[in-house]
Amino acid sequence: MRRKLIFVPVLALGFVGAALSAHSQVVPSAEEAKLPLTIGAGFSNFSLDWGITGPRMNGYTLWGDWRFPRVPPALHGLGIQLEGRDVLWNAPSDLPGHRMTTGSGGVIYQWRSWGRLPRVRPYAKYLIGFGSISFPTNSPTYKHDTRTVYEPGGGVDVLAWSRFSVRAEYVYQFWPNMFGAGTLTPNGFSVGSVYDFGRGSNR
C-alpha cells in the first residue's frame, strides 16, 4: 500500500513536468503583478480511528497555497500546498494525552473559474508529510511515535469579501505501520478563512 500511495503524487508530478516543458505561455503584465499565493487558518475536527469510544478531537490548521504562474491553460490553478495541523483539544477519557501533529506539502489543483459560480472555487490535493503522535500506553517508554503521513483531500473556497474566502475541506490521512502492521486512518474536516493575494486573476 505504501508504494501505491507514493506512486500517485510522483506520477502526477511527472505529467506536470512534461506539460511544463512542452508548453510555454506569455502572461500579461497585469497578471504577472498579482502574487499567486493564498494563506489561511482554520479549525479542525478529526476522527481518530482508534480508541473504544470512536472519539473525535479538535485542533487548528494553517494553509499556504502557491499556484504556478506560467502554465498551459489546461493547468491553470495547479500549484503546491504547505499545510500544518495540530489536533490536540478534547482528548477522550480513554485516550488521555492523545495528540496528532502533521506538517505536509504536495500538489493542489483549484478550479479558478467554476461555471456560473465565480465566487466558488473547489480544489483537490495530495500531500505527503511528517506526523507526530502522542498516545497513552502501559509502556513507560513508548508513548510517542512519528511517521511519514499521506493525505489526499479536497474542499472549496467561497468568496466572502474582497480577497477573503471561507474554506471548507475534508482530508483522509494514512499513518502506515502504527501499533503493528496496521495503518491508522484519521480523517476529518477543517473550516476557516483564507486570503488570496491573486484574487481577480484567472490563476
Secondary structure, DSSP 4 states (H G I P E B T S, - for coil): -HHHHHHHHHHHHHHHHHHHHH---PPPHHHHTS--EEEEEEEEEEE-S-SSS--EEEEEEEEEEEE-SS--GGGTTEEEEEEEEEEEES--TTSTT-EEEEEEEEEEEE-S--TT-TTEEEEEEEEEEEEEEE---S-SS-SEEEEEEEEEEEEEEEEEETTEEEEEEEEE-BBTTTTSS--B--EEEEEEEEEETTTTS--
